[in-house]
Structures are given as structure tokens and as C-alpha cells.
């Protein structure tokens, strides 16, 4: 969001920082999904997750397209980043509460 508001030569590098931990987080997500579902459930659950992501992605892109049509594309991107930050904060709060009540057991 900072790179979007402050357009300069460093903007591409600031935008690239967002994806710096993608590999680690994707591996962790895959590992958790592998542990949570049995072999019989895994393919079905991955298909359901993929379907829901596609449907929600289409809805969100449509809504941000409407925002871009009403105002301008920059406002739509700022709105998207603001919503993403709010979701991140809410997820962090939920995960923190869950960690206090049910800490992860290390193998």
C-alpha cells in the first residue's frame, strides 16, 4: 500500500517485499493441510477449497471493479489493500486466541 501511495523508483521493490515469504507460507499451509485430512479426504477437500477460492475471487474482483468504475483504479487498489490488512489483523487475533486456549503440540 505504501508503494501505491508513494509512486517513485522504489515502488517495484516495495511491492516485491510483499511476496518475500510466499514460499515459506505456502509450504506451511500445504503441510498443515496434509496433516489435517486423511488420504481419502485430501483430494476432495483440495477441490472444494479451490472451488470456493475461485468463486470468492470472482466476487471480490467484480466488487473491486465496480469500485474502480465508480472512483478510479488507484482507489480500488487502496481499498483492496485496506481490506487485506483488516483481514490479516482479524486472522492474527483469532489465531492468537486459539493459541492461548489450544497450543500447538510439537512432535
Residue pairs with C-beta under 8 A, 6 or more apart in sequence:
1 78
1 81
1 82
1 85
2 14
3 10
3 11
3 12
3 14
3 15
4 11
4 74
4 77
4 78
4 81
5 78
33 42
33 45
33 46
34 42
37 45
64 76
64 79
64 80
65 76
67 75
67 76
67 79
68 75
68 76
